[in-house]
């Protein structure tokens, strides 16, 4: 058996290196445990009708954090949160309709959810609505409306909205 006979300082460095290598593994295990706890708490709160919890739980299902990734469940939870007045889950559900993730692909329904999100003053919803208007997906093509929605997204501090607002203003 090999024994280390170096100085105590070298032994300390060796243990510090081992500890530094183990910390990310331990942190990942703790994060997974925290995700499981969060899922349980958000599930209970969502069942009690707390809409923000439904949205957060939907995001966990969308990303597969603490649960098996499930777009169908994510869409269901985003719908519940959106119905409860949460703006971000409306935009996320609209994106799922655009891509046909967990729901049947439907650009018209996507635009409805982007509109609801934008009305709730969420920048992402306004931005995505601007894109829909610019490209005529799910709604008629309307550059004036696209400019308006990009402007709203910019006002709500979404940098992509600012960039696309400036791009349309320049006529490109």
N, C-alpha and C positions, 0 to 999 in steps of 0.2 A: 504494500500500500504506500502511496506517495504521501509524504508529510511536508508541509511548508515550514521551512526553518528561517524565513526572512525576518526582517525587523518588524516590530509591532506597527510601525507606520506603513510598511508595505502590506501587511495583513489588512489594515484599515482601508487602504486604497482598493485592495481586492474586494472586500465586502461592499465598499461604496459602488464599485463598478457593477457587481452582481445586483445590488439594490436598484441602481439606475436602469439596468436591463429588465428588471422585474416590474418596475413601476408602471410602464405602459400596459403590460399584461394585467396587472392588478386593477388599474384604472378602467380598462375595457370590461373586465368582469363586473366591477362596481357599476359601470354605466348600464350594462345589460340588466343588472338587478334593479337599478333605478327605473329603467324603462318598463320592466314588469310591474313595478309598484305604480308607476304613472298610469299605465293602461288600466289597472284595477281602479284607481281613483277617478280617472276620467270617465270610465264606463259607468261607475255609480253616479257621478254627477250628471252625465248625459241622460241616464235613465230617469233622473230626477227633474229633467227638463232644463238643465243649465246649458244653453246653446254654445257658449264658448268652449265648453268641455267636449261637446260633440265635434266641433271643428278640430280641436287639438287631437282627439282620438282618431278622427278621420285622417289627419296628417300622419299619425303613427302607422295606421294601416297602409296608407299610400307608400310610405317609406319602408315599411317592414321593421319598425323599431319596437321591440318588446312583444311583437305579434308576427305571425306569418303575413307577408305582404299580400294584400287582397284589395284590388281596385274596386270590386263590387261593393265590399263593405265600406271602403273609403267614400265612394260616391253616395252611398246611403247616409252616411254620417255627415258628409258635407251638405247634403240636401236638408237634413234635420237642422243643422246649424244655420244654414241660409234661411230656412223658414223661420228660425228663431231670431232673425235680424242681424246675423253676423255677416259682414261684408266680404272678408277674405275667403271664407269657404264658398261663397257664391262664385267668385272669380275662379277658384280652383276647380269647382264643379263644371263651370263653363269650359275650362281647359280640357277637362276629361271628355266633355261632349265633342270638342273639336277633334280630339285624338281617338275617340271611340274606346276609352279606357274605363272599363267597369260599367259602361252605358253604351247604348247604340249611338254611333257617330251621328251627330245632328248639329249642323252649324247654326240653324235658326234657334234651337234651344240654348246653344252656347251664348249667342248674342243676348238672349233674354237674361241669362245669369250674369253676363258682363255688365249689362245695364243695371241690374239690381245691385251689383257690387259697387258700381260707379255712383249710383244714387246714395249708397251708404258711405260715400266719400272714401273709397279705397282706391289708391292710385293704380294698382294692378288691374282692377276691373276697368277703369277709365282707359288705361293704355291698351288693353286687349280689345276694348270696344273701338278704339281708334284704328287699330290694325284691321278689324273686321270691316269698318267703313272704308278704309283706304283700298282694300282688296276686294270689296264686295262679296264677302263670305258670310252668309247667314243674314245679310241685309243688302240693300242696294249700295252700290259704290257711290260714295259722297265725300269728296276731298275736303269740303268745308266742315262737315261733321267730324271727319278724321282729325282735322286741325284743331277743332274745338276740344275733342276728347284728349288728344295729346297735350293740349294746353292745360286741361284739368289735371292730368297725370303729373305734369311738370309742377303745377301749383301745389300738388300734394307731395312734392319732393321726390318724384320718381325720375331719375336722371334719363332713362330711355325716352320718357315722354318729352323731356326737354330737347333731346337730340332730334327726335322725329318731328317735333313741332318746328324746330329751326329748319330742318330739311324740307318740310312741306312749304314753309314760309318762303324759302328760296326758290321753290318750284322744281325741286328735283325728285 
